[in-house]
Amino acid sequence: MCNQFENKTSFRDLVDAFLNFQGPIKKPGPEAAPNLQPLDAVRPTDRAPVIRAFEDGTELSTMRWGFIADRPKAGPVTNFRSEGRRFSHGRCLVPATAFFEFTGARYPKTRWRFTEAGRPWFCLAGLWRTFEAAEGPSERFTLLTTEPGPDMAPYHDRQVVVLARERWADWLGGAGEEDLLRPGPAGMLDARRDSPERQAEPALPLFGAL
């Protein structure tokens, strides 16, 4: 399962992408446009930008990655199985420039960097919820997963849902899950073996794929 992704999109990238078909992006509060810092490796419990529906457009928010699990001492739920489920509220898009999977039975494992072919960045299908945490109410997101498509099957038996750009508005607008939460066609994803200096496996393991 995906327990690490990269996001180097800028606020201007997001504004330009959503301007024509999903309405303007609302800024997170009255401050000026945020200066989104490049994130080389977003790991469970890290904060990352998400896009969610808001009034007549969309809103940029920053949330922690991983739902709080129901079981005591269980780790964050960073991946959520989509098959056979309905998501009537709390849909979001998670911008990313790449996500990573690891192969191999022994450490150090091989890290593979996945991107959307022909595009500098993309959006993953996600959910957001508000949880009660030690610090008070906490908005958190998780990534939705499905069966692997032809590009992912050689590397893993599950994959996160990469939404085609023309379907972003459909996901936020409540379109049917069966038509959206599925793997893409062959050639949608580009897989590259990551450089040796960047192949450190995440320290925090994936605990849930509900």
N, C-alpha and C positions, 0 to 999 in steps of 0.2 A: 504494500500500500504506500501511497505518497505520504511521506512525513518530512518533506523538505521541498520548498519551491523558491524561486527567485522572482523579484519584482523590481524592475528599473523603469517603470512607466512614470512619466511626469504628469502633473496636474493638467498641463496643456494637452498632452496626448489624450487624456480622458475627456476633457471638454470637447475637443475636436471630434472624437469618435462618437459621442452621444448627441451632439448638437442637432443633427439632421433627422434622427428617427426616434429618439426617446425623450426629447425635451432637455432643457438645460440642467446641468449638474448644480445642485445646491452646495454651497460651501459649508463645512462643518462649523457653524457659528458665524458671528458677524465679522470675524477677522478677515484679512486679505487672503487671496488665493494661497493655499498651503504650498510650502516647498517640500514636496515628497522626497525623502531621502532614498537613494538607491539601496535596495535590500538584496545582498548577494545570497543570503541563505535565511529564509523564514522557516523557523522550526516550531514545534508544538509549544503553545503558550506565548509565543512572540506576538507582537501587534503588527497588523498589516491593513492596508486600505481595502475596503469593500464598497460596492455600489449597490444601493437598494432603491426601490420605488419610494417616491416622496411627493405627495400632493400631485401636481401636474407635470412632474418631471422625475428626476433622480437625485439621490443624495450621496455624497461621498462621506464615509465614516471610517474610523479606525477601530478595529476590534482585536481581541485576543483570539488566536487560532486554537480551537478545541473546546467542545461542549464539556461542561462539568458532568462527570459520570454519576449515575445513581448509586453505584456501589461504593462503599467507603474505601478509601485508599487506592481506588482505581485511577488510572491515568486519564488524561483528556481524550475525548472522542474526536479525533481529527478527521476521520473518514466515516461516512454514513452510507450504508447500502441503500440504493434507490429502488431496486426492483420490487414491484407490488405495493408501492407506497404512494400516498397522495400528499402533496405539499401545498395546502391552500393558503398558507401565510408564511412570512419570514423568508421569502426567497431573496437571494442576493447573487451578485457576480463578484468573483475574486480575480482582479487583474494579476497577470503574471507574465514574465518574459521567458520562463522555463520552469519545469518541474523535474524532479529527480527520482529515479528508482535504483535499487541496488541489486546486484546479482552475485551469486557465489555462496558457498556454504561456510567459508572460513573468512576470518578477518585478516587483512583488510579486504572488504568486498569491492567489487567494481561498481563505480557510480556512472549512471547513464543520464545524460541531459536531454530532455525532450522539449522541443519547441513546435509551434505550429508552422508548417512549411510555408515559406513565402511571406510570413508576417513577423514584424518585430516584437509583437506582444499579442496576448489573447486573454480570454476570460474563462474561468472555471465556474461550473455551476455549484452554488453553495446555499446554505441555510444559515440564518442568524436567529438567535434567541437571547433573552435576558435571563441571567441566573443570579441567585443570591450567593455572593462570595464573601470571603472574610473582610474585604475592603468595601462591601456594600454591593448594590446592583451592578452587574457586569455584563455587557453585551459581548457575545462570543459568536464565532462562526465555525462551521465545519464544511468539508468538501464532500460532495456527492460522488459515489462510485457506481460503476456498472461492469458488465462483463468486458473482457479485453477485446479491442478491435484488432485487425490484422497487423497494425504497427506496434501494438503493445504485447501481443500474445507471446512473442519470443522471450520477453523479459519478465512478465508477471501475469498472474491469473486474475487480476482485477485492474481497473484503471479509473482515474478521476475523469469526470465528464468535461471535455473541452467543447464549449458551445461555439458553433459557427457564428461569425459576426452578425449575419443577418437574422439570427435567432435570439440575440440578446434581449430584444424588446419582448419577444414572445415569452421568454422565461420570466422576466420581471412582471409581465402582464397577466400571468396565470394560465398560459396555454397548457395543453395536456402533457402529462409527464411522459407517456409512452413515446410520443413523437420527438421528445427533446433529450431525455436521459438515456442516451444510447451511444455506443462508440462511433467514431467517425469512419469514413471510408479509407481504404488503403491510400497511403501517401499524404494523409492529413498531418501526421506527426513526423518530425525528423528526429531521429535518435543518434546521438553522438557520445562516444566514450569520453568521459570527462578527463581533464588533464590531471596528472598524478598529484600535483600539489593541492588539488581541490577535492580529493576523494575521501576525506575524513567522514566517517559515518556519523550521523547525528547521535549526540549523547543521550537524548531522551527518546526511548523507543515508542512505537505506536502501540497503544493499548486497546483501541476500540475501533471496530468497523460495524457499527450497529445496523 
